[in-house]
């Protein structure tokens, strides 16, 4: 009788067990499919939720966070802000940029392309200065007097381009006379894209706008005059925090100084809260799914071993050891869990198209949609697969010699 | 010559529940190479239990000694002390269960080849040729690609026997190998069993109700009476 080493037979036994396990999975394909779908149904919710959270909320949050406008704290109403106040506010660590603005009644003026009879437009005039984050990348030198940067929408409606001039139509009405009109040309030196600033706006230097105010309020007879800034008092300001997350601190400090403010970051706050909520929900779903998965994986393997105990008894009869037998359900557990993970991944892939469409619809600019980090996902899948294998191995422990002999007789 | 199988003080708890439990007393028995023994007795007397003990599937009561002399130069294996008897069933011991000894997800060919894989003989042409001979003898050649569901009861029985015969055994145990078979097939099965005893020196023990058939195949008869195994011939050792 030929002697074969224990090592050889052990290897042969394991290989045979794997072959049997595959044959059984195929033979019992309906039950295999049910088991895989059941496991996938438990793995998929946290994977899908995680993908949604990352794809939808984090992309939105990042989009909102990189939108400069969301760093702005809007000053509501009119105030008396001196040059000294502005220097103090500008020195706050919560302040990244501040530029003074005059009363709102000077901020909207009629404008038309210079030397043309084109469409006249109500242009909303805002101030800008060197270091304005809104201008970053579009205006590399300080804006001189009577120069303007238009928003794309305003430039399109006025039909002007960089290098053209816009004629600003100023009008004031003395108490005992008919309205007096003056035209002031502004040289277009830049056009801001819509995603940087929407609406029909023109940015000018504070001194330019101050000159308009002086003329409109009869403090000056020259609308093109440039009054000194140092003695000026302003009614408002455009102010930005260094980052979106710091905007609330800037708002709080301005409120403490007596300003009435409004935060552009409210929607960011909402998104961040939504993200926190989804993260908590993800944790709960993950815990519930993981618990249900572990219980289901163990139950599936236990039921499978109980159902096939006669088959295991026959395998034992031909000489397969308990270690060989353990390979059978462990391998099946691995295959079924791996396929369930693959289904979950497939679901995520299918979801990516609709999620991208939804997210892009809400983004200020088309951006790359955030995808979940593959590493924790793969780690989770490996843990799930390991649990599947462990469940199979544990299930085989229920097969005591008594159980096997009873099963062998078909009792 | 040292007997291949030696049994002393073998007592086995038989029966499935406490009410039906009894102790089967085998006493002393020694079987030499090529011995053929048919264990008979009424249903429930413990025939299958005895075969399960000898196959290492069930443990005997304390004090029993069951030795298997596999190599004249090495001490015999004491079956009652083997922790993983499945390893013995890979080569030394063949066991054919009473019914349904075929896995549902394998073809008859795969089922009968499995013991060769475990014994490390799947690549041996001699072993495959030998297996093919049993397929012919048991009239299974045309049914080897069928799975259990496509096999008749008798074919399943013969496939299970063929799997038991796949490897040359020191001890071959078959539980009611002819039950449910027609006369011709039953005779072929007994020929196959007696053949491995005669030509390969295996000790063959079967449990059967068909005493006449066993006698015709030149099996010694041992009967379980009142929970005690007694040889028909008044001997304690059976030569080939």
HADDOCK unambig.tbl for C-alpha pairs under 7 A between the chains (distance, minus, plus):
assign (segid A and resid 1 and name CA) (segid B and resid 168 and name CA) 6.90 0.50 0.50
assign (segid A and resid 4 and name CA) (segid B and resid 119 and name CA) 6.82 0.50 0.50
assign (segid A and resid 4 and name CA) (segid B and resid 120 and name CA) 6.40 0.50 0.50
assign (segid A and resid 9 and name CA) (segid B and resid 118 and name CA) 5.58 0.50 0.50
assign (segid A and resid 9 and name CA) (segid B and resid 119 and name CA) 6.40 0.50 0.50
assign (segid A and resid 9 and name CA) (segid B and resid 120 and name CA) 6.34 0.50 0.50
assign (segid A and resid 12 and name CA) (segid B and resid 117 and name CA) 6.28 0.50 0.50
assign (segid A and resid 12 and name CA) (segid B and resid 118 and name CA) 5.65 0.50 0.50
assign (segid A and resid 13 and name CA) (segid B and resid 118 and name CA) 5.74 0.50 0.50
assign (segid A and resid 23 and name CA) (segid B and resid 105 and name CA) 5.75 0.50 0.50
assign (segid A and resid 23 and name CA) (segid B and resid 106 and name CA) 6.96 0.50 0.50
assign (segid A and resid 24 and name CA) (segid B and resid 105 and name CA) 5.24 0.50 0.50
assign (segid A and resid 27 and name CA) (segid B and resid 105 and name CA) 5.53 0.50 0.50
assign (segid A and resid 311 and name CA) (segid B and resid 103 and name CA) 5.90 0.50 0.50
assign (segid A and resid 314 and name CA) (segid B and resid 101 and name CA) 6.39 0.50 0.50
assign (segid A and resid 316 and name CA) (segid B and resid 86 and name CA) 6.15 0.50 0.50
assign (segid A and resid 317 and name CA) (segid B and resid 86 and name CA) 6.95 0.50 0.50
assign (segid A and resid 317 and name CA) (segid B and resid 89 and name CA) 6.75 0.50 0.50
assign (segid A and resid 317 and name CA) (segid B and resid 95 and name CA) 6.47 0.50 0.50
assign (segid A and resid 318 and name CA) (segid B and resid 89 and name CA) 6.06 0.50 0.50
assign (segid A and resid 318 and name CA) (segid B and resid 90 and name CA) 6.25 0.50 0.50
assign (segid A and resid 318 and name CA) (segid B and resid 115 and name CA) 5.86 0.50 0.50
assign (segid A and resid 319 and name CA) (segid B and resid 86 and name CA) 4.41 0.50 0.50
assign (segid A and resid 319 and name CA) (segid B and resid 87 and name CA) 5.66 0.50 0.50
assign (segid A and resid 319 and name CA) (segid B and resid 88 and name CA) 6.99 0.50 0.50
assign (segid A and resid 319 and name CA) (segid B and resid 89 and name CA) 4.49 0.50 0.50
assign (segid A and resid 319 and name CA) (segid B and resid 90 and name CA) 4.27 0.50 0.50
assign (segid A and resid 320 and name CA) (segid B and resid 86 and name CA) 5.81 0.50 0.50
assign (segid A and resid 321 and name CA) (segid B and resid 84 and name CA) 6.84 0.50 0.50
assign (segid A and resid 321 and name CA) (segid B and resid 86 and name CA) 5.21 0.50 0.50
assign (segid A and resid 321 and name CA) (segid B and resid 87 and name CA) 6.52 0.50 0.50
assign (segid A and resid 401 and name CA) (segid B and resid 57 and name CA) 6.60 0.50 0.50
assign (segid A and resid 401 and name CA) (segid B and resid 58 and name CA) 6.76 0.50 0.50
assign (segid A and resid 405 and name CA) (segid B and resid 57 and name CA) 6.69 0.50 0.50
assign (segid A and resid 408 and name CA) (segid B and resid 97 and name CA) 6.97 0.50 0.50
assign (segid A and resid 409 and name CA) (segid B and resid 98 and name CA) 6.90 0.50 0.50
